[in-house]
Amino acid sequence: MELLAALIGAVIGGCLVLVGDAVSRRQERRHETMRQLVHAAADLASANIRIIGAAIDAREKGVAEGHLDLLTPDRYEALTRFFMQPGSEKLRDEATALSHRVNELLAAYAGPDESWTAARLGWRESLFAFEAAMRAIGRRGLS
């Protein structure tokens, strides 16, 4: 009887170790997925900010629209990398809005000051919304 109790105890203990290990590995995978999503989101925001910053500086210096070369492959690479990440679907609306607002701002470059200012404010709002959504996902994990 003692042998049977010891055997059952060993089996239960082994099962608990296996379950604990599985939970730990799952948590590590979720953490790594979140880390990759955060890096991809930061790359996406940074690529857009570089373009917008260059456009703002160029407009303030009076650079003609024909002399701008702002749309770099970095932006498209960052967009692709971001949307390929697991969990990015939770930020699809904010990331898409950010991309559209960049395009709107660039389209307003040579337009009147009112259009430029409105597009610039719209871009800032979309950037802040993207950042806030990313932080919210970061706080609660990918659940």
C-alpha positions as CSV (number, residue, x, y, z in Angstrom):
1,M,0.0,0.0,0.0
2,E,2.8,2.4,0.8
3,L,4.4,1.6,-2.5
4,L,1.2,2.4,-4.3
5,A,0.8,5.7,-2.4
6,A,4.4,6.6,-3.3
7,L,3.9,5.7,-6.9
8,I,0.7,7.8,-7.1
9,G,2.5,10.7,-5.4
10,A,5.4,10.5,-7.9
11,V,3.0,10.5,-10.8
12,I,1.0,13.4,-9.5
13,G,4.2,15.3,-8.7
14,G,5.5,14.6,-12.2
15,C,2.3,15.8,-13.7
16,L,2.5,19.0,-11.7
17,V,6.0,19.6,-12.9
18,L,4.9,19.1,-16.5
19,V,2.0,21.4,-16.2
20,G,4.1,24.1,-14.5
21,D,6.7,23.8,-17.3
22,A,4.0,24.1,-20.0
23,V,2.6,27.2,-18.4
24,S,6.0,28.7,-18.0
25,R,6.9,28.1,-21.7
26,R,3.5,29.5,-22.8
27,Q,4.2,32.7,-20.7
28,E,7.7,33.0,-22.2
29,R,6.2,32.7,-25.7
30,R,3.6,35.4,-25.0
31,H,6.3,37.6,-23.5
32,E,8.5,37.2,-26.6
33,T,5.5,37.8,-28.9
34,M,4.7,41.0,-27.0
35,R,8.3,42.1,-27.2
36,Q,8.4,41.6,-30.9
37,L,5.1,43.5,-31.4
38,V,6.4,46.4,-29.3
39,H,9.6,46.6,-31.4
40,A,7.6,46.5,-34.6
41,A,5.2,49.2,-33.4
42,A,8.1,51.4,-32.4
43,D,9.8,50.9,-35.8
44,L,6.5,51.8,-37.5
45,A,6.0,54.9,-35.5
46,S,9.7,55.9,-35.9
47,A,9.6,55.4,-39.7
48,N,6.5,57.7,-39.9
49,I,8.0,60.3,-37.6
50,R,11.1,60.5,-39.7
51,I,9.0,61.2,-42.8
52,I,6.8,63.7,-41.0
53,G,9.8,65.4,-39.4
54,A,11.5,65.8,-42.7
55,A,8.3,67.2,-44.3
56,I,7.9,69.7,-41.5
57,D,11.5,70.8,-41.7
58,A,11.3,71.1,-45.4
59,R,8.1,73.1,-45.4
60,E,9.5,75.5,-42.8
61,K,12.6,76.0,-45.0
62,G,10.4,76.6,-48.0
63,V,11.6,73.5,-50.0
64,A,9.5,73.1,-53.1
65,E,7.3,69.9,-53.2
66,G,9.1,68.6,-56.3
67,H,12.4,68.5,-54.3
68,L,11.0,66.2,-51.6
69,D,12.0,62.6,-51.5
70,L,10.3,61.5,-48.3
71,L,8.7,58.1,-49.0
72,T,11.4,55.7,-48.3
73,P,11.3,51.9,-48.4
74,D,11.8,52.0,-44.6
75,R,8.2,53.0,-44.1
76,Y,6.9,50.1,-46.2
77,E,9.2,47.7,-44.6
78,A,8.1,48.9,-41.1
79,L,4.4,48.6,-42.1
80,T,5.0,45.0,-43.4
81,R,7.0,43.9,-40.4
82,F,4.3,45.4,-38.1
83,F,1.3,43.8,-39.8
84,M,3.1,40.4,-40.0
85,Q,3.5,40.3,-36.2
86,P,1.1,38.2,-34.1
87,G,-1.1,40.6,-32.1
88,S,-0.9,43.4,-34.7
89,E,-4.5,42.8,-35.7
90,K,-5.5,44.4,-32.4
91,L,-3.9,47.6,-33.6
92,R,-4.9,47.4,-37.3
93,D,-7.3,50.4,-37.1
94,E,-4.8,52.7,-35.4
95,A,-1.9,51.7,-37.6
96,T,-3.9,52.1,-40.8
97,A,-5.2,55.5,-39.6
98,L,-1.6,56.5,-38.9
99,S,-0.5,55.5,-42.4
100,H,-3.4,57.4,-44.0
101,R,-2.7,60.5,-41.9
102,V,0.9,60.5,-43.1
103,N,-0.3,60.4,-46.7
104,E,-2.8,63.2,-46.0
105,L,-0.1,65.3,-44.5
106,L,2.2,64.8,-47.4
107,A,-0.6,65.6,-49.8
108,A,-1.2,68.9,-47.9
109,Y,2.5,69.9,-48.2
110,A,2.1,72.4,-51.0
111,G,-1.5,73.4,-50.0
112,P,-2.6,76.3,-47.9
113,D,-1.5,76.7,-44.3
114,E,-4.9,75.8,-43.0
115,S,-4.9,72.4,-44.8
116,W,-1.3,71.8,-43.7
117,T,-2.1,72.6,-40.1
118,A,-5.2,70.4,-40.1
119,A,-3.3,67.5,-41.6
120,R,-0.5,67.9,-39.1
121,L,-3.0,67.9,-36.2
122,G,-4.7,64.9,-37.6
123,W,-1.4,63.1,-37.9
124,R,-0.6,63.9,-34.3
125,E,-3.9,62.6,-33.1
126,S,-3.5,59.3,-35.0
127,L,0.1,58.9,-33.6
128,F,-1.2,59.4,-30.1
129,A,-4.1,57.0,-30.7
130,F,-1.6,54.4,-32.0
131,E,0.7,54.9,-29.0
132,A,-2.2,54.7,-26.5
133,A,-3.5,51.5,-28.1
134,M,-0.1,49.9,-28.0
135,R,0.3,50.8,-24.3
136,A,-3.1,49.3,-23.5
137,I,-2.1,46.1,-25.2
138,G,1.2,46.1,-23.4
139,R,-0.5,46.5,-20.0
140,R,-2.9,43.6,-20.5
141,G,-0.7,41.4,-22.6
142,L,-1.9,39.8,-25.8
143,S,-5.0,38.3,-24.2
